[in-house]
Amino acid sequence: MNFSEQDLKQIDNKGLTLQKINRQVEQFQDGIPFIDLESPAILNHGILKFNETERKTYVDAYDEKRNEISVLKFVPASGAATRMFKNLFNFVAKFNPEGEESFSAFAEKNNDKNLISFFDGLEKLPFYNLVMEVIHETYPDYSAYATDKQKWIFVNVMLDHKYLDYGTFPKGLLPFHKYDDHISTAFEEHLFEAASYASANGKANLHFTISETHSDKFKAEFNKIKPVVEAETKLDYNISFSFQKQSTDTIALTPEKEPFREADGSLLFRPSGHGALIENLNDLDADVIFIKNIDNVVVSKFKENIVEYKKVLAGVLLELQGQAYTYLEHLDNNVLSENELVEITEFLTRKLNVDISIEFEKYALKYQIDYLKEKLNRPIRICGMVKNEGEPGGGPFWVEDHRGNLSLQIVESAQIDLSNSIQKDILSGSTHFNPVDLVCGTKDYEGHTFDLLKFVDPKTGFITQKTKDGQDLLALELPGLWNGAMANWNTVFVEVPLNTFNPVKTVADLLKPAHQM
């Protein structure tokens, strides 16, 4: 594909290279192959489940070691709240408060149960009083209006840029939970939650990936709540932020697979999805890293169960990592009996779910040692998995690569060939889904941080159809952070209860018990 001097300058200014752009174009032209599912990961076949005694053992093991290691909580928080309010934007745009159509008829016509739930629980919303204050200042006759008109005004005041403008807020800074003495954001809840499991030696370290446009808002919010949070938890908080790097953007193409150009002739680049955050994760240095999405929080009275399972996952990580480190040191010294070689291969297959080559036994000892070291010396992720009860999201599967090797992966339905009846049947046999509940070990046995970019599967990702200024285009998303971006990590899945997963995808979710005191 030919690019002008101006194009090359634009590519360079974004921190990209022509080689990287050409690889992206090849992915558009060749297409991204579907994932080849071998079977669903289920209990006792890829997913572990622990009883109360086992859970306590892992919790105690983590608590015993946490002051000897560095701990960090990593929170992807770059999303705006726009999607949360999608149905409310539609309501404001299409419902005529002065018209003949009633609210009930509108909701029924749009088959919008969330809209009905929203208004049924209106006074329980954390921002109800805030909205009403603005309404009383702006609409002195509000109480005299018809109920349907009041509904429209309430939503308009919430969303209109002249008033509260919640639709453009970062999700992490929206009013999320209402307590007796204050209203908290999801950002604040993550700080309090981190105190219970992601803190050590009197400090709590958190890293948030945010949009650059929201940077000042997050910093101002932290400065406002820091004295209260630190006084209540008796911890020092170290908060850092990063943005999705422009160098991870991908070029957009026309449906004819030519470069999509803006009105001024420049190339269009698009953010490449949350998989780009592997670069942000790669810049961090900690022994144990917890990963959890910004909107998956609960009010304080429900935190105990959340904390227990976070510690369980961390305890599993430290146990497996410690054993892997011991074996790697033995492999380094080359002082190994045949029994120990067998022991290491069994640890890889039974504990880390690694598929050992059928040719392994034919290798000379030197190559067996090199092979085992390469399989062992990788980042480790322990992923909580929740029983599937209809929630959307990726799921845990055994996946077969082009060489016939099996591995545990988190797979989105968009990566599966649903026209293939065998693959569709495997998908339907899935029992669990991914709530984005990870504890990661990103250091090798010598204490050096892995280059996580070496463990990405570049052949995974998504090609999607989008529009820009009314014109169709093709967009490329990089491998998802917990999909292809971690494809070559050693992976362990652990069942966690559904009540540890409480995301806020629509504003009506704030009315669920986990978000109500």
N, C-alpha and C positions, 0 to 999 in steps of 0.2 A: 504494500500500500504506500502510495507516495504522499509525503507531507512537505509543505512549503517551509521556507526558513522561519516564517512567522509561527507556524505550527510547532516546529522544533524548539523554538524559544519558549513557547507557552508550555510545552511538555517539560522542559528543563526547569522552568520557574515553579512548577508544582512538585519538584523533587522526583519526577518520574524519568525513565529512560526510554529511548526509542525501542530498545530490546523488549522492555516490559510491555510497552504499548502493542508491539507486534505480537507478543504472546497472547495478549488479551484479544486482539483481532482474530487470531487463530482459534481461540476458544469459541468466539461467536460463529466463525465459519464452520468449525468441526462439530460444534454442539458439545454439550457436557454429558458424558455418559451417565446412565442411571446407575444407582447403587445396586449391587447384586446381593439381595438378602438370602442368607442361608437358613435362618430360623429366627423366631422372636427370642429375645432374652427373657426368661421367666424365672420364677423361684426355683432354686437348685439347678438351674441351667443358665448361669450368667448373672443372677441376682441373688444376693445374700439377704437373709433375714435373721435378726438377733433377738433372743429372749431377754427378759429383764436383767438376769444375772450377767449375761454377756454385755449388754449395753452399759451396765454399771462398771464393768471391768474396763471397757474402752474409755468411758468418761473419766474414771480415776487415773488411767494411764496418761491421758492428755493433760489433765489438771496437774499431775505430778511433774510433767516435763515442760509445761508451757512457759515457766519462768527461766528456762535454760535455752529457749529458742526465740527467734524473731517471728512475730505473727502479724498478719496484715489482712484487712478485709477489702476486697476489690468490688466496686459497685458500678456496673454500667448504668449511667443516669443521663444520657445525652438526649433522650427523647422528649419532644414537646407533648403536652397533654391533649393535642388536637383530636387524636383518635378516641380518647375517653369521652369526648363530647360530640362525637359524630352525629348521633341521632338528635341531639339537642340543636345543633347547627341546622339540621334539616327541618326541625320543628319551627325554629325562628324564621327560616327562609320561606317555608311553604304554608304555614298556618296563618290564616288571616283572623286576628282577634276581633275584627269588626264584621266578619263575614257570617254567613248562615251556617257553615259547617261547625259542628260542636267539636270540642277536644276529643270526646269519646269516639266520635265518628272518624276523626283524623287518625287517632292511635290504632283503631281497628283497621282502617284502610291501609295503613303502613305496617300492620302486623307487628307493632312495636311494644312488646311487653315491658322492656326496660324503661320506656318512657312512662308507662303507667306506674311501675315500681318507683321511679324517681319521684313522681308527684305524691304517691301514697306515703312515702317516707320523708317528705320534704323537710320537716322540722328536725329530723334526726341527722341531716347532713351537717358536716362540720362547719360549713361556711354559711349556713342558713341565716344566722343573725347578721353576718357581715353584708350579705346581699340585701337583707331587709333594711339595714341602716341606709344604704345608698338609695333604695327605693323610696323610703320616707322623705329623704332629702330632695329627690328628683320628682316624685309623683305624690304630692300632698293629698290627692283625692283617691289614692290607691285602694283604700278600704271600701270605697263606694263602687268600684268597678265590678263588672261581672267576673265570676270565678275564672272563666276561660281566658279573659283578658289579663287577669292577674297572673295566670300561669305564663302567658307569653312575655309579660313584662319581667317576671322573675328571671326567666332564662336569658332574655335579652340583656339585662343588667349584668348577669354572670359573664356573658361572652363578648359583648360589644366592646370594642377598643376604647370607647369613650368612658366606659365604666370600669368594671373589674378585669375584663380581658383575660379570663382564666384560660381560654382556648390556646393562647400563645405562651402560657407559663410552661417552664420545664415541669414535668410530672413530679419531680422530687421536691418542688417548692410549693405545690398546691396545699391548701388546708386539707389534711387527711383524717385526723382524729380529734375529737372534742373531749377534753378533760374538764374537771370542775373549775380549774384555775387558768387554763389556757388551751389554745388550739395548736396541735403539732403538725409538722410536715412529715413526709416520708423520709426526708433527709435527716430530720431530728430523730426519728424512730431508729434509723440505722445506727446513729451514734450511741443511743442508749442500749440497743441490742448488742452492739460490738463490745460494750463493757463486760458482758457476761461470758463471752467466749473468745473474742478476738482482741484480748488485751493481755499484757504480761508486764511484770515489773513496774506496775504503776502507770503504764502508758497504753493508749489505744491508738493504733495506726490504721487509718482508712484512706483509700484512694478512690476517687470518683472520676469516671470518664464523662465529660459534659460537653455541651456545645459551647464554642468560644463566645457566642453571643450572650450566653447565660452566666459567664464567668463572674462578673461583678455581683450578680444577684446571689449566687451561691456563697461567695466570700462574705458578702454583707450579712446573709442569714447565719453563717457560722459565727461571725463576730458577735452577732446579737445573742445567740443561744449558748455560746461557749461557756460563759461564767456559770450559767445555771446547770448545764450538763456536767461540767467538771466538778462543781460543788456537790452535786447529787451522787455522782459515781466515784468521787475521790480519785479521779484519774487525770493525767495530762493527755490531751488529744492532739495528735499530729495528723492533720488533714492535708492531703495533696490532691491536685486536680490535673487532668490532662485532656487533650482534645483528640478527636480522630484525625490522624495525620493526612494532609493533602496528598502525600506520596502514595497513599493507599487508594486514592480515587481511581475509577475505571472510566475508560472512554465510552461514550455512547455512539451507537451506530443507527443509521436509518434502517427501515425494514429491508432495504436492498443491500444492507451490510456495507454501506459507505459511511465515512465519518459524518456524524450529525453536527451541523454547524449552527451557531447562533446567528441572529440577524446581522451582526457585524462581521460575520465570516469566521469567527474564532471557533475552536473545537469546544464541544460540550463534554465536561467531565462530571461524574456523579459519585457521591459517597458510595462505598462498596459494601455497605451492610455491617452488622456488628462483628463479622469475622475479622474486619480490619483491626479490631481491638486487641488481637494477639500481639500487635506491635507495642501497644501500650502496656500490656501485661509483661511483655519481654523486657521492658525498661525497669521493672520493679525488682527489689531485692529483699526477700523474706524467706524463712524456712518453711512456713505454712501460710498458704493464701486461701482465704475463704472467698467464694464468688457467689453473689446473690443479686438479683435484679432490684432496681430501685423501688418498684411498686409492691414487692412481696414483703409486707410488714404487717404487724398486728398491734392492737392496743396492748398496754403493759400487762394486763391481767392474764394474757394468753402466752406470754413469752417463755414460760418455764419449759414447756414441751419443745418449743423451737430450739432453745438453748441445749437441751439434752441431746437432741439428734445431731446438732452441729458438732458437739464434742465427741459423739460416737464416731462420726465420719473422720474427724481429726485423729482420734485414737487409732482407727483402722489404718489411716495413712502412716502414722508414726511407726506402728508395728511392722507394716509391710516394707516401708522405706528402710527401717533399721536392719531388717533381715537382708534386704537387697544390698545394702552397704557392706554388711559383713561378708556376703558371698563375693562381692566385687573386689574386696581387699584380698580375699583368698585367691581369687582368679589372677589378681595382679602379681601375687607372689609365686604363682605356678606350683604351689605345693598342694596337690590335690590327689586324693585317692579316687578310684573308680566309683566308690560309694557316694563320695561327695558330689561328683559330677551328676550322678543320678539324682541326688537330693536337690541340686540346683535346678535341674530340668523339671523335676516334679513341682518345685516351688513356682517356677515360671508358669507351668501349665495349670496347676490347681489353684494357686493364689492370685496370680496376675493375669490369668486368662490368655496366655501367650501360646500361639500355635507353633510348635517346634517342627522344623522340617523333617520329613521322612528320611532324608539323606543324612541326618545328623550323625547317626551311629557309624556311618562310613567315613566320616571326616577323621583326619589325623588329629592327635591330641591338641596340637597348637591351634588348629582351626576350630576345634570344639570350644576351646577357651575363648578365642576371639568372638565366636558366634554367641556364646552365652553372655559375654561382656556387652556386646552390642544390644542384645535383647534386654538385659538388666539395667543398663546405664541410660535410662530414659526418664523424662518427667512422668510423675504418677498423678492420676486424678481419681478421687473417690467421689462418685456421683450418687446423690440421693435420687431414688426413683419412687414415684407415687403410683398406686393402683389407678388404672384408667377408668374414670367414671364419666367420660364424655367431654372432658376438658380438651381444648386444642393444644397441640404442641408435639415436638419430636418425641420419638420413642426409642427404647433400647433394643438393639438387634445384634445377632451374630451376622457379620458381613464377610463375603468372600471377595478377595481382590483378584486381579487378572492373573496372578501366579498361583491361585488356589489356596492362599493363606487365609485363615479365619481370624477375625478380631472382633472385639466388642466395640460397637459404635452407637452414637446417638444420631438417628436418621429422621429427617423431615419427610412428610408424605410427598412433597414436591420432588424429592430425589428418587422416588420409586416409580417404576414403569407399571402404572395401574392397568394398562391394556394387557399385561401379562398375567394370566389367571393364577399361575403359581406364586408370583410375587404378591399379587393381591391377597391370596389366601394366607400367606405368611404375615402380611400386614394385619389382616383381620384376626390373627391368632395372638396379637400383641396384648399383653395384660397390664402394662405399665406405661407411663409417659414421663418425660423429662421436665421437672419443675425448675430447672436451673438452680441447683443446690449442690455446689461443688466445693471440695477441699483439695488443694493442689500442692504438690511438692515439686518445685522447679529447680532444685539444686542437685548436683551430682554427688557422688560419694566422697569427693575431695573437697566439697564445700563451694564449688564454683557454680554459678548460675548457668543453666543450659541456654543455648541460643534456641529459643522456642520456634523460630522460623524454620529450623531444619526438620521439624516434626509435623509440618503442615502437609496435607495432601492437596496439591495445587489443581488436581483434576476434578475436585468436587466444587460445587458452587451452584449458582442459579442464573439462568437467562430469563429476564422478565420483559414484558411489554409495558411501556410507559408512554406518557404524552408530555410535550413541552410546547407551550403556546399553541395548543391545538393540533400539533403535528405528532404522529406516531414515532416512537423510537424503541430501540432495543437497549436494555440495560444489563450490566453484568454485576452480580453480587459475588464477592469472595466467599470461600468456604466459611460457614458459620463458626463462631468462636468455639462452641462446644460440639460442632459437627466436624467438618474437614480440617479446621484450624488446629484441632487436637487429635487428629486421626491416628497419629503414630505415637501417642502417649501410651503408657501402660494404664489400663482402665479397670476399675472395679465398681460394680453397681451394688447399692445397698437399698433395700426397701425402707422408705420413711413414711410416716402416716400422712394422710391427706390434709390433716389440719395444720401441717407445716407449710402448706402452699396456699397463699391467700392473695393472689395478684389483684390489681385493680385495672381491669381492661376497659370497663365502662364506668361512668360515674355512679351508676346504680349499685356497683359492687361495694361502694363505701357504706351501704346499708346492711351488708352482711354482718353476722355476729362478730367475726374476727376484727371488725373495724369499729365496733360500738362498745363503749364502756357500760 
